[in-house]
Amino acid sequence: MQFDFLKGFTKRMKHVGLYSLLIANNWRKGTWKECGFSEEDEQINLDFAVMLYIMENSLRDMPCTIDEIAVFIDDLNATYFRKDLSHEQCHLLADLIVNTVLSRDGEMMHFSGYDFEQSGVRQIPISYVENRILDPDSDNARVAYSLTEDGYSLLLGTLEVENNMKLSVQEMIFRMHMERQNYDQALEDIKNIFNLMHIQLQKNREAMQRIRANVLSYSAEEYNALLHENLDTISETNNKFKNYREHVKNRRLEIERSNINVHALSREDLESIENLRKIETYLSRTIDEHQHILMIHMDVQEAYGTELERIRELAMIQRFSLKSEIYDLILKKPEALLQFHRFLAPLLLRNPEKTLNLNRMFLPQQQRLDSDQSTEEEILDFDEESWAEEQERLRKEKMTRYYESIEALLSLLTEKGSMSLEDVKAHTDSDQEFRHRFAPSVEVLREVFVELVRFSTFDLPALRVEQRERLSDDLSDFAPVRILLSVLDAHPEWTLTTLDIEKRPKMPPVLFEHIPDAYGNFKSVRCSNVLFVLNQQRVGKGDSHEH
């Protein structure tokens, strides 16, 4: 199993250690309780307030001593906390926060973080504040405190970037790394962008669930914020990432064509080509996420409007209280029970008696079953278990046809290496068995072709890793990735790495004739011409290379 996601793990542990050590240093519970701060939440709030005060003075190039911090705590307590604190206790708290919580009484602080790239534990140094002496040559020498880089990182990390700015910032970093041809970092950037898109999609799905469960629990502010985030994401990503994908593809082809002999490629070029292929795959997936966000954005709007309309209709229903309208009045006037039948009379009205219609006497009469009898027969005739079994059988047959179609295409591709859709059509005309497997029906041919063309590149090893790490998978619809991997599992002799699909818009379209549809009719299917290119992995005496 590959562990690429664990790269830079010590950097993450650095941020975790900043919070962990700060909380662990609040160990002098007696001093806190003596000053009236017995709750751990209050202690941490005061710690961060003091750090912000130190940062504010540091940014203004103003000295920040223990005495000034004590005055700040005294003013803060008088305005907000309202504890019974003397000036000496405020000074004691200032000394506790600066020298113990943030400095651990002068002891070096480290946090143990595992380095998965070096297979060992690294001691990560952490320091929140630094000090300098003011007027060292005078009799009034004082110690001033300021934040270190770790202190700034901790405080800036507590105030996240606005959601609608995260994607723009990450996209800017990705563009910068692509311009500098730093493809390994660009790969991490596009992964982060894809994660942000997926998080946005998940937020929409959770919002849809909350709206359908109880629209009143989803406030108008949340709804407006979600719509603005969706619109920002939709407007900024589609065309921009399509251009990135085209640029990445051209760059990859440029490196490959500049070295016709693959053995002449250096190790750096091979890594660049591999990273560019992965970047291209993630860009395609990011564009797909954009389409999903666009569709669910419309669904959220429709669901929110529909649920609010239902709430409005319910509000128009007039209701009354049985206790105040009936019971209390009866207790005041019990003799009203003698007329209680008038209250229930509307509920006990019989159907009006039928009258003779002379106009209908001379119309042709049609035999019809009694409504109660027909309803009962419908209920008895319905077998839910048999219906579910039939639906499952139809689904399996549908997936089998998809599987056989892709298997036939891959078997032909492994023989030739690359071919156009026109070559596939010529093979279907000469080989009827292949024709029956590749294009058993109009629906299968159309859906397989459309789903395959949506992906410009199938990075099969990366897709296999992704499928293994996926927590759940919906088996009800056609998924070309899942079918491709299942076909390759059934044919281990096909050592394939990537499947490239290039559109050929200037070439004439390909016409598949006499293809049956679901109703037994024969139709013709017109498809745009594309080129299929398989990259196979050949293993010899040396290392494996892609061709």
Secondary structure, DSSP 8 states (H G I E B T S, - for coil): ---GGGTTHHHHHHHHHHHHHHHHT---HHHHHHTT--SHHHHHHHHHHHHHHHHHHHHTT----HHHHHHHHHHHIIIII-----HHHHHHHHHIIIIIITTGGG--EEEEEEETTTTEEEEEEE--EEEEEESTTSTT-EEEEEE-HHHHHHHHHHS---HHHHHHHHHHHHHHHHHTT-HHHHHHHHHHHHHHHHHHHHHHHHHHHHHHH-GGGS-HHHHHHHHHHHHHHHHHHHHHHHHHHHHHHHHHHHHHHH-SSGGG--HHHHHHHHHHHHHHHHHHHHHHHHHHHHHHHHHHHHHHHHHHHHHHHHHTS----HIIIIIHHHHH-GGGGGGHHHHHGGGG---------HHHHTS-------HHHHHHHHHHH--HHHHHHHHHHHHHHHHHHHHHHHHHHHHHHHHHSEEEHHHHHHHHHH-HHHHHHH-SSHHHHHHHHHHHHH-SEEEHHHHHHHHHH-S----SS--HHHHHHHHHHH-TT--EEEEEEEE-TTS--EEEEEEE-TTS-EEEEEE--EEEEEEEEE--SS--EE-
